[in-house]
Amino acid sequence: MKRILIIDDEVNIGLLLSRFLSKSGFDVKTATSGSTAFEILDSESFNLVLCDFRLEDTDGREILKKIKLKYPRTGVIIITGYSDIKLAVELIKLGAYDYITKPLYPDEILNTINKAIEIQQVLNEEMDNLESVSDGPKNKEFKKQPNEQEDYVVGQSSAAKELMRQIDLVAPTNYSVILMGESGTGKESVAKGIHMKSPRRNHPFVAMDCGSLTKELAGSEFFGHEKGSFTGALYTKIGHFEMANKGTLFLDEVGNLSYEIQAALLRTVQERKVKRIGSTKEIDLDVRIIVATNENLIDAIAKGRFREDLYHRFNEFGIFMPPLREREKDIMTFAEYFLNSANQELDKDLKGFSSEVEDCLLTYPWPGNVRELKNVMRRAVLLSEGDLVQIKALPLEISTHSKVSAFESAMESNSLSGGVIKERKLDLKNTALEAEYETILKVLKEVNFNKTKAAQILNVDRKTLYNKMKAMNLG
């Protein structure tokens, strides 16, 4: 028998729905508030939740988010008296199966519920298949954490092996972890890897981008708020700490938090309790915290921008994320993985890379790290025809990097050779050519090797620029 939980603070509506659905062959329970509903969900499993959008203690949006985090195998249908298309689209994007407006019609409700349960059953079977695959033999080149949409690739370099050793070491503990490294090195993926290898793997992993938080919204996002606690608080909001209870809270770019929010954060981390804004009730927390930063927090402490006591609370275990340029052995492993992912996404069947492309990928310094490589691979697969990714499918800054580097090295070597430079300084033709080369290269870099823009800035036609680039081996 399929089980349904009805959440509605109007007792009469909940009772009528319960009677109707019970007669239709469902096992039904009701709750009149969000807090009561989650007490029931924590102890029992349901195929579907039928939730009124406007409740006294919260709203359907917050209920939906938390159910999708904590109980992904349970479908959700939202009921409201407000026919709002934008809201409907938002709720469906957040994971609701459907959206029903009042007044309610029995045939419509029953039809929607049956379809929702059928679809959820298919999704649950797919989750079972993914879990069984993830428990099978792992690919020798890389591994992806089960049930995660983000890319989590393990390379073969010594840096990658050391990274995995540290993840395996800290994952089973409750230590707070700081992930340090440049942007794009995969800090969130590693945080998810730690979560999935921990005893908390069946509880929520909640990620929060501290860089996008304003000072005014940060408190509400972290701790939640009660309805009416401040102007604009039209409903009760569950904060990220509460959403992550029993699981893992990942705070990205934690160095961007204001000093005031750091103080409030310290209290929560120390006492393991959270209080929603406008509430007097404290909620006990069992949350593991993983934070990430691309800046030196020790320097931030010295400059008075980051609290030292909070840093030490977070830094029970530190992991440095090496940049991709220091993991040369892993570049092609990542590239092949992203190639396969892009093949699936774009319904293509590229087999690999030309030797020229491999050389470019291995010599380029990857300032954007793994994130940049992923974007380059998606673009290359989109532009490529045939079986192999060709050089023309790479962005110009990558395909021309080795040529530019070689020319610059040669120029620097000539400049450092004392006898030669004296002779060349007396050669006006060579001096003019060097100046012309440096000017063209500088402009090309400024416009990301867009030849049309470069020609406009240099006040020459495109054909002249092409000829000069060819002569200088820049094309």
LUMLUMKOL-529224 format. One record per residue (C-alpha): residue number from 1; residue in three letters; x, y, z. Coordinates in steps of 0.02 Angstrom, whole numbers, plus 50000, padded with zeros to 5 digits. Each point is the difference from the previous one (the first is absolute). Layout:
N
<site NUM,"ALA",<X,Y,Z>> ...
***
This chain:
475
<site 1,"MET",<50000,50000,50000>> <site 2,"LYS",<50069,50170,49950>> <site 3,"ARG",<50025,50125,50141>> <site 4,"ILE",<49959,50186,49993>> <site 5,"LEU",<50035,50138,50126>> <site 6,"ILE",<49885,50152,49992>> <site 7,"ILE",<50067,50165,50071>> <site 8,"ASP",<49867,50135,50021>> <site 9,"ASP",<49966,50119,50144>> <site 10,"GLU",<49815,50004,49956>> <site 11,"VAL",<49939,49849,50098>> <site 12,"ASN",<49838,49979,49901>> <site 13,"ILE",<50090,49992,49832>> <site 14,"GLY",<50126,49875,50068>> <site 15,"LEU",<49859,49892,50068>> <site 16,"LEU",<49901,50003,49837>> <site 17,"LEU",<50154,49956,49897>> <site 18,"SER",<50046,49861,50121>> <site 19,"ARG",<49827,49920,49989>> <site 20,"PHE",<49994,50014,49810>> <site 21,"LEU",<50174,49925,49974>> <site 22,"SER",<49972,49862,50129>> <site 23,"LYS",<49845,49947,49906>> <site 24,"SER",<50104,50001,49840>> <site 25,"GLY",<50118,49869,50073>> <site 26,"PHE",<50140,50103,50077>> <site 27,"ASP",<50074,49994,50175>> <site 28,"VAL",<49987,50183,50055>> <site 29,"LYS",<50069,50103,50144>> <site 30,"THR",<49977,50187,50031>> <site 31,"ALA",<50101,50140,50079>> <site 32,"THR",<49947,50180,50034>> <site 33,"SER",<50175,50077,50002>> <site 34,"GLY",<50170,49980,49921>> <site 35,"SER",<50083,49952,50165>> <site 36,"THR",<49872,49862,50034>> <site 37,"ALA",<50018,49938,49821>> <site 38,"PHE",<50187,49976,50018>> <site 39,"GLU",<49980,49910,50165>> <site 40,"ILE",<49889,49877,49906>> <site 41,"LEU",<50118,49990,49850>> <site 42,"ASP",<50148,49966,50115>> <site 43,"SER",<49914,49844,50067>> <site 44,"GLU",<49898,49936,49851>> <site 45,"SER",<50020,49989,49812>> <site 46,"PHE",<49875,50064,49871>> <site 47,"ASN",<49981,49985,49813>> <site 48,"LEU",<49930,50176,49984>> <site 49,"VAL",<49976,50162,50097>> <site 50,"LEU",<49851,50111,49960>> <site 51,"CYS",<50042,50171,50073>> <site 52,"ASP",<49905,50164,50010>> <site 53,"PHE",<50114,50143,49946>> <site 54,"ARG",<49955,50120,50141>> <site 55,"LEU",<50020,49933,50177>> <site 56,"GLU",<50008,50086,50168>> <site 57,"ASP",<50179,49952,50040>> <site 58,"THR",<50077,49989,49825>> <site 59,"ASP",<49953,49989,49816>> <site 60,"GLY",<49997,49868,49863>> <site 61,"ARG",<50163,50061,49924>> <site 62,"GLU",<50098,49965,50159>> <site 63,"ILE",<49909,49834,50029>> <site 64,"LEU",<50043,49947,49822>> <site 65,"LYS",<50185,50046,50016>> <site 66,"LYS",<50020,49903,50161>> <site 67,"ILE",<49906,49845,49937>> <site 68,"LYS",<50108,49995,49843>> <site 69,"LEU",<50156,50010,50108>> <site 70,"LYS",<49951,49876,50135>> <site 71,"TYR",<49876,49885,49913>> <site 72,"PRO",<50040,50001,49812>> <site 73,"ARG",<49896,49843,49972>> <site 74,"THR",<49839,50088,50052>> <site 75,"GLY",<49899,50095,49869>> <site 76,"VAL",<49923,50170,50037>> <site 77,"ILE",<49844,50087,49935>> <site 78,"ILE",<49965,50180,50056>> <site 79,"ILE",<49822,50065,50025>> <site 80,"THR",<49959,50185,50004>> <site 81,"GLY",<49857,50120,49977>> <site 82,"TYR",<50112,50121,49905>> <site 83,"SER",<50014,49965,49815>> <site 84,"ASP",<50175,50067,49965>> <site 85,"ILE",<50090,49932,49846>> <site 86,"LYS",<50171,50066,50054>> <site 87,"LEU",<49982,49915,50169>> <site 88,"ALA",<49945,49838,49914>> <site 89,"VAL",<50155,50001,49890>> <site 90,"GLU",<50112,50034,50150>> <site 91,"LEU",<49926,49858,50101>> <site 92,"ILE",<50016,49875,49858>> <site 93,"LYS",<50181,50053,49975>> <site 94,"LEU",<50029,49967,50186>> <site 95,"GLY",<49935,49823,49977>> <site 96,"ALA",<49811,50002,50023>> <site 97,"TYR",<49908,49878,49887>> <site 98,"ASP",<49853,50117,49974>> <site 99,"TYR",<49905,50150,50064>> <site 100,"ILE",<49811,50001,50032>> <site 101,"THR",<49894,50155,50031>> <site 102,"LYS",<49845,50011,50108>> <site 103,"PRO",<49856,49962,49988>> <site 104,"LEU",<50047,49817,49996>> <site 105,"TYR",<49912,49877,49886>> <site 106,"PRO",<50002,49815,50051>> <site 107,"ASP",<50034,49928,49826>> <site 108,"GLU",<50142,50124,49969>> <site 109,"ILE",<50080,49963,50169>> <site 110,"LEU",<49989,49812,49979>> <site 111,"ASN",<50069,50005,49823>> <site 112,"THR",<50145,50113,50050>> <site 113,"ILE",<50042,49893,50153>> <site 114,"ASN",<50002,49837,49901>> <site 115,"LYS",<50114,50075,49867>> <site 116,"ALA",<50116,50074,50133>> <site 117,"ILE",<50018,49833,50089>> <site 118,"GLU",<50031,49911,49835>> <site 119,"ILE",<50136,50124,49948>> <site 120,"GLN",<50081,49996,50173>> <site 121,"GLN",<50006,49811,49993>> <site 122,"VAL",<50096,50008,49835>> <site 123,"LEU",<50120,50129,50074>> <site 124,"ASN",<50029,49890,50152>> <site 125,"GLU",<50040,49851,49887>> <site 126,"GLU",<50127,50109,49908>> <site 127,"MET",<50078,50049,50168>> <site 128,"ASP",<50011,49815,50046>> <site 129,"ASN",<50087,49964,49835>> <site 130,"LEU",<50124,50141,50027>> <site 131,"GLU",<50039,49938,50175>> <site 132,"SER",<50028,49822,49939>> <site 133,"VAL",<50116,50064,49862>> <site 134,"SER",<50096,50109,50124>> <site 135,"ASP",<50028,49847,50111>> <site 136,"GLY",<50075,49902,49854>> <site 137,"PRO",<50178,50003,49929>> <site 138,"LYS",<50072,50174,49985>> <site 139,"ASN",<50077,50070,49841>> <site 140,"LYS",<50189,49992,50009>> <site 141,"GLU",<50022,50178,49940>> <site 142,"PHE",<49878,50090,50112>> <site 143,"LYS",<49857,49979,50122>> <site 144,"LYS",<49840,50096,50022>> <site 145,"GLN",<49912,50007,50167>> <site 146,"PRO",<49828,49916,49997>> <site 147,"ASN",<49843,50103,49985>> <site 148,"GLU",<50094,50160,49965>> <site 149,"GLN",<49972,50107,49846>> <site 150,"GLU",<50161,50098,50017>> <site 151,"ASP",<50161,49930,49927>> <site 152,"TYR",<50112,49916,50126>> <site 153,"VAL",<50152,49927,49913>> <site 154,"VAL",<50147,49915,50081>> <site 155,"GLY",<50161,50013,49900>> <site 156,"GLN",<50161,49899,49998>> <site 157,"SER",<50128,50133,50049>> <site 158,"SER",<50088,49997,50167>> <site 159,"ALA",<49903,50157,50050>> <site 160,"ALA",<49835,49913,49958>> <site 161,"LYS",<50047,49845,50098>> <site 162,"GLU",<50048,50105,50151>> <site 163,"LEU",<49835,50094,49986>> <site 164,"MET",<49904,49835,50001>> <site 165,"ARG",<50101,49938,50148>> <site 166,"GLN",<49950,50154,50100>> <site 167,"ILE",<49817,49985,49949>> <site 168,"ASP",<49995,49817,50052>> <site 169,"LEU",<50085,50045,50164>> <site 170,"VAL",<49886,50142,50054>> <site 171,"ALA",<49833,49944,49925>> <site 172,"PRO",<49949,49875,50137>> <site 173,"THR",<50030,50131,50137>> <site 174,"ASN",<49896,50150,50054>> <site 175,"TYR",<50145,50121,49976>> <site 176,"SER",<49963,50169,49925>> <site 177,"VAL",<50103,50020,49840>> <site 178,"ILE",<50074,50149,49908>> <site 179,"LEU",<50028,49975,49814>> <site 180,"MET",<50130,50124,49935>> <site 181,"GLY",<50046,50034,49820>> <site 182,"GLU",<49973,50103,49845>> <site 183,"SER",<49828,50025,49923>> <site 184,"GLY",<49947,49857,49888>> <site 185,"THR",<50104,49863,50084>> <site 186,"GLY",<49845,49900,50048>> <site 187,"LYS",<49978,50044,50183>> <site 188,"GLU",<49812,49968,50002>> <site 189,"SER",<50024,49832,49913>> <site 190,"VAL",<50127,49949,50132>> <site 191,"ALA",<49881,50058,50138>> <site 192,"LYS",<49866,49888,49925>> <site 193,"GLY",<50126,49859,49990>> <site 194,"ILE",<50036,50018,50186>> <site 195,"HIS",<49813,50001,50038>> <site 196,"MET",<49967,49845,49893>> <site 197,"LYS",<50140,49903,50086>> <site 198,"SER",<49937,50049,50174>> <site 199,"PRO",<49866,49923,50113>> <site 200,"ARG",<49893,50152,49954>> <site 201,"ARG",<49984,49948,49817>> <site 202,"ASN",<49813,49963,50015>> <site 203,"HIS",<49964,50173,50072>> <site 204,"PRO",<50000,50170,49912>> <site 205,"PHE",<50151,50081,49919>> <site 206,"VAL",<49959,50186,49998>> <site 207,"ALA",<50114,50120,49904>> <site 208,"MET",<50000,50187,50031>> <site 209,"ASP",<50094,50131,49898>> <site 210,"CYS",<50057,50130,50127>> <site 211,"GLY",<50065,50112,49861>> <site 212,"SER",<49824,50036,49939>> <site 213,"LEU",<49927,50045,50171>> <site 214,"THR",<49960,50179,50046>> <site 215,"LYS",<50023,50054,50180>> <site 216,"GLU",<49812,50022,50019>> <site 217,"LEU",<49954,49826,49935>> <site 218,"ALA",<50141,49898,50076>> <site 219,"GLY",<49919,49977,50171>> <site 220,"SER",<49836,49940,49925>> <site 221,"GLU",<50089,49881,49880>> <site 222,"PHE",<50107,49924,50137>> <site 223,"PHE",<49878,49993,50144>> <site 224,"GLY",<49826,50022,49924>> <site 225,"HIS",<49865,50117,50063>> <site 226,"GLU",<49823,49999,50070>> <site 227,"LYS",<49853,50076,49908>> <site 228,"GLY",<49984,50185,50041>> <site 229,"SER",<50170,50012,50084>> <site 230,"PHE",<50049,50145,49886>> <site 231,"THR",<49928,50100,49856>> <site 232,"GLY",<49978,49883,49852>> <site 233,"ALA",<50000,49840,50104>> <site 234,"LEU",<49836,49937,49928>> <site 235,"TYR",<50029,49820,50050>> <site 236,"THR",<50111,49894,50111>> <site 237,"LYS",<50165,49953,49917>> <site 238,"ILE",<50109,49851,50043>> <site 239,"GLY",<50185,50048,50002>> <site 240,"HIS",<50143,49901,49923>> <site 241,"PHE",<50062,49937,50169>> <site 242,"GLU",<49830,49926,50038>> <site 243,"MET",<49984,49928,49824>> <site 244,"ALA",<50168,49913,50020>> <site 245,"ASN",<49960,49925,50171>> <site 246,"LYS",<50077,49825,50018>> <site 247,"GLY",<50091,50030,49835>> <site 248,"THR",<50136,50114,49932>> <site 249,"LEU",<49999,50189,49975>> <site 250,"PHE",<50124,50062,49868>> <site 251,"LEU",<50044,50186,50007>> <site 252,"ASP",<50087,50057,49842>> <site 253,"GLU",<50109,50157,49998>> <site 254,"VAL",<49981,50019,50188>> <site 255,"GLY",<50126,50144,50003>> <site 256,"ASN",<49868,50114,49923>> <site 257,"LEU",<49889,49999,50154>> <site 258,"SER",<49981,50162,50097>> <site 259,"TYR",<50080,50011,50172>> <site 260,"GLU",<49828,50012,50082>> <site 261,"ILE",<49938,49841,49918>> <site 262,"GLN",<50162,49913,50049>> <site 263,"ALA",<49961,50038,50182>> <site 264,"ALA",<49825,49926,49986>> <site 265,"LEU",<50072,49851,49907>> <site 266,"LEU",<50129,49970,50136>> <site 267,"ARG",<49864,49989,50134>> <site 268,"THR",<49901,49873,49897>> <site 269,"VAL",<50154,49894,49964>> <site 270,"GLN",<50055,50003,50183>> <site 271,"GLU",<49831,49962,50079>> <site 272,"ARG",<49931,49890,49862>> <site 273,"LYS",<49833,50088,50017>> <site 274,"VAL",<49908,50116,49882>> <site 275,"LYS",<49863,50126,50032>> <site 276,"ARG",<49896,50068,49858>> <site 277,"ILE",<49990,50189,49988>> <site 278,"GLY",<49849,50055,50100>> <site 279,"SER",<49987,49838,50098>> <site 280,"THR",<50041,49959,50181>> <site 281,"LYS",<50014,49813,49968>> <site 282,"GLU",<50171,49922,49978>> <site 283,"ILE",<50019,49852,49883>> <site 284,"ASP",<50134,49869,50036>> <site 285,"LEU",<50121,49973,49855>> <site 286,"ASP",<50098,49849,49944>> <site 287,"VAL",<50089,50070,49847>> <site 288,"ARG",<50170,49970,49926>> <site 289,"ILE",<50076,50158,49927>> <site 290,"ILE",<50115,50007,49849>> <site 291,"VAL",<50059,50171,49940>> <site 292,"ALA",<50095,50054,49846>> <site 293,"THR",<50105,50152,49961>> <site 294,"ASN",<50109,50061,49857>> <site 295,"GLU",<50087,50130,50109>> <site 296,"ASN",<50126,49987,50141>> <site 297,"LEU",<49896,50010,50158>> <site 298,"ILE",<50156,50027,50106>> <site 299,"ASP",<50031,50162,49904>> <site 300,"ALA",<49816,50045,50022>> <site 301,"ILE",<50018,49974,50188>> <site 302,"ALA",<50154,50112,50004>> <site 303,"LYS",<49903,50136,49908>> <site 304,"GLY",<49852,49986,50119>> <site 305,"ARG",<49880,49932,49869>> <site 306,"PHE",<49978,49825,50070>> <site 307,"ARG",<49978,49940,50179>> <site 308,"GLU",<50143,49893,50063>> <site 309,"ASP",<49888,49903,50120>> <site 310,"LEU",<49881,49954,49857>> <site 311,"TYR",<50147,49948,49892>> <site 312,"HIS",<50060,49878,50133>> <site 313,"ARG",<49823,49930,50018>> <site 314,"PHE",<49998,49962,49814>> <site 315,"ASN",<50180,49944,49986>> <site 316,"GLU",<49991,49832,50088>> <site 317,"PHE",<50067,49927,49839>> <site 318,"GLY",<50068,50095,49850>> <site 319,"ILE",<50012,49938,49821>> <site 320,"PHE",<50094,50094,49864>> <site 321,"MET",<49926,49982,49825>> <site 322,"PRO",<50145,50003,49875>> <site 323,"PRO",<49974,50100,49839>> <site 324,"LEU",<49982,49902,49839>> <site 325,"ARG",<50167,50064,49932>> <site 326,"GLU",<50085,49901,50140>> <site 327,"ARG",<49905,49841,49954>> <site 328,"GLU",<50062,49971,49821>> <site 329,"LYS",<49968,49813,50009>> <site 330,"ASP",<49816,50035,50038>> <site 331,"ILE",<49964,50122,49859>> <site 332,"MET",<49957,49868,49870>> <site 333,"THR",<49903,49897,50128>> <site 334,"PHE",<49890,50151,50035>> <site 335,"ALA",<49990,50043,49815>> <site 336,"GLU",<49943,49825,49953>> <site 337,"TYR",<49871,50000,50139>> <site 338,"PHE",<49929,50168,49946>> <site 339,"LEU",<50004,49943,49818>> <site 340,"ASN",<49892,49850,50044>> <site 341,"SER",<49882,50108,50103>> <site 342,"ALA",<49982,50125,49857>> <site 343,"ASN",<49971,49857,49877>> <site 344,"GLN",<49851,49944,50105>> <site 345,"GLU",<49935,50176,50023>> <site 346,"LEU",<50010,50043,49814>> <site 347,"ASP",<49962,49826,49932>> <site 348,"LYS",<50170,49988,49913>> <site 349,"ASP",<50129,49861,49987>> <site 350,"LEU",<50174,50077,49994>> <site 351,"LYS",<50135,49872,50040>> <site 352,"GLY",<50142,50111,50058>> <site 353,"PHE",<50121,50137,49952>> <site 354,"SER",<50121,50035,49860>> <site 355,"SER",<50184,49998,50051>> <site 356,"GLU",<50007,50189,49972>> <site 357,"VAL",<49854,50026,50120>> <site 358,"GLU",<50081,49889,50131>> <site 359,"ASP",<50159,50103,49990>> <site 360,"CYS",<49900,50161,50024>> <site 361,"LEU",<49904,49930,50149>> <site 362,"LEU",<50159,49942,50085>> <site 363,"THR",<50099,50162,49975>> <site 364,"TYR",<49862,50126,50040>> <site 365,"PRO",<50012,50064,50182>> <site 366,"TRP",<49811,49989,50037>> <site 367,"PRO",<49975,50157,50106>> <site 368,"GLY",<49817,49950,50023>> <site 369,"ASN",<50051,49824,50052>> <site 370,"VAL",<49880,49853,49985>> <site 371,"ARG",<49848,50113,49973>> <site 372,"GLU",<50085,50080,49849>> <site 373,"LEU",<50048,49831,49928>> <site 374,"LYS",<49821,49939,50016>> <site 375,"ASN",<49933,50153,49908>> <site 376,"VAL",<50132,49982,49864>> <site 377,"MET",<49954,49817,49973>> <site 378,"ARG",<49813,50038,49987>> <site 379,"ARG",<50037,50135,49871>> <site 380,"ALA",<50121,49889,49904>> <site 381,"VAL",<49876,49856,49988>> <site 382,"LEU",<49865,50118,49940>> <site 383,"LEU",<50112,50070,49861>> <site 384,"SER",<50084,49836,49949>> <site 385,"GLU",<49955,49888,49854>> <site 386,"GLY",<50069,49826,49968>> <site 387,"ASP",<50077,49884,50128>> <site 388,"LEU",<50131,50113,50081>> <site 389,"VAL",<50003,50173,50077>> <site 390,"GLN",<50104,50109,49881>> <site 391,"ILE",<50104,50153,50039>> <site 392,"LYS",<49875,50120,49919>> <site 393,"ALA",<49871,49952,50134>> <site 394,"LEU",<50108,50070,50140>> <site 395,"PRO",<49992,50183,50054>> <site 396,"LEU",<50138,50107,49922>> <site 397,"GLU",<50084,50037,50166>> <site 398,"ILE",<50030,49813,50020>> <site 399,"SER",<50041,49952,49820>> <site 400,"THR",<50126,50143,49983>> <site 401,"HIS",<50074,49991,50174>> <site 402,"SER",<50148,49889,49958>> <site 403,"LYS",<50048,50106,49849>> <site 404,"VAL",<49991,50162,50098>> <site 405,"SER",<50098,49926,50146>> <site 406,"ALA",<50137,49936,49885>> <site 407,"PHE",<50017,50168,49912>> <site 408,"GLU",<50002,50096,50165>> <site 409,"SER",<50134,49883,50069>> <site 410,"ALA",<50106,50026,49846>> <site 411,"MET",<49979,50189,50012>> <site 412,"GLU",<50048,49997,50185>> <site 413,"SER",<50152,49893,49963>> <site 414,"ASN",<50058,50121,49866>> <site 415,"SER",<49973,50148,50116>> <site 416,"LEU",<50108,49920,50133>> <site 417,"SER",<50148,49966,49885>> <site 418,"GLY",<50108,50155,50021>> <site 419,"GLY",<50103,49996,49837>> <site 420,"VAL",<49850,49962,49890>> <site 421,"ILE",<49890,50135,50073>> <site 422,"LYS",<50132,50132,49966>> <site 423,"GLU",<50008,49952,49818>> <site 424,"ARG",<49809,49993,49985>> <site 425,"LYS",<49978,50169,50081>> <site 426,"LEU",<50098,50072,49855>> <site 427,"ASP",<49887,49908,49876>> <site 428,"LEU",<49848,50112,49976>> <site 429,"LYS",<49908,49871,49897>> <site 430,"ASN",<50010,49865,50134>> <site 431,"THR",<49957,50125,50137>> <site 432,"ALA",<49844,50055,49904>> <site 433,"LEU",<49948,49819,49970>> <site 434,"GLU",<50017,49959,50185>> <site 435,"ALA",<49896,50151,50049>> <site 436,"GLU",<49868,49954,49871>> <site 437,"TYR",<49993,49821,50063>> <site 438,"GLU",<49981,50054,50181>> <site 439,"THR",<49862,50124,49955>> <site 440,"ILE",<49902,49871,49898>> <site 441,"LEU",<50019,49867,50135>> <site 442,"LYS",<49944,50120,50137>> <site 443,"VAL",<49843,50050,49906>> <site 444,"LEU",<49958,49820,49953>> <site 445,"LYS",<50009,49950,50184>> <site 446,"GLU",<49890,50146,50052>> <site 447,"VAL",<49862,49947,49878>> <site 448,"ASN",<50021,49812,50030>> <site 449,"PHE",<50074,49978,49825>> <site 450,"ASN",<49848,50072,49912>> <site 451,"LYS",<50083,50051,49836>> <site 452,"THR",<49861,50117,49945>> <site 453,"LYS",<50008,50101,50161>> <site 454,"ALA",<50191,49996,49998>> <site 455,"ALA",<50004,50068,49821>> <site 456,"GLN",<49883,50142,50049>> <site 457,"ILE",<50107,50049,50150>> <site 458,"LEU",<50161,49989,49899>> <site 459,"ASN",<49920,50102,49860>> <site 460,"VAL",<50041,49873,49863>> <site 461,"ASP",<49889,49890,49892>> <site 462,"ARG",<49975,49818,50046>> <site 463,"LYS",<50101,49935,49852>> <site 464,"THR",<50152,50102,50054>> <site 465,"LEU",<49984,49936,50178>> <site 466,"TYR",<49983,49819,49941>> <site 467,"ASN",<50157,50017,49893>> <site 468,"LYS",<50100,50074,50143>> <site 469,"MET",<49939,49866,50123>> <site 470,"LYS",<50047,49865,49876>> <site 471,"ALA",<50174,50074,49976>> <site 472,"MET",<50022,50010,50189>> <site 473,"ASN",<49933,49822,50025>> <site 474,"LEU",<49853,50065,50102>> <site 475,"GLY",<49861,49929,49891>> 
***
